[in-house]
């Protein structure tokens, strides 16, 4: 009989939700000091995870909690980019059958 495969679990730095790593989005503070959403999960730099809820992305853009988790500075331009990503998640959720 096969052993069940290990599923990595991560925690959203905003709401504390623990879930499978693939269900969270990774945000990276690159060595150049830029804060970006890591689509591949393999970019170099300090990473933190956010769940797909728009509220968490909005909080990440408006507070310093993400900067604390990344152990660095998140610039205003990076926070604007995170707010746009949060709006995209909200639009995707509202447009999905589960969001109706």
Secondary structure, 3 states (H helix, E strand, C coil): CCCCCCCCEEECCCCCCEEEHHHCEEEEECCCCCEEEECCCCCCCEEEEECCCHHHHHHHHHCCHHHHHHCCCCCHHHHHHHHHHHHHHHHHHHHCHHHC
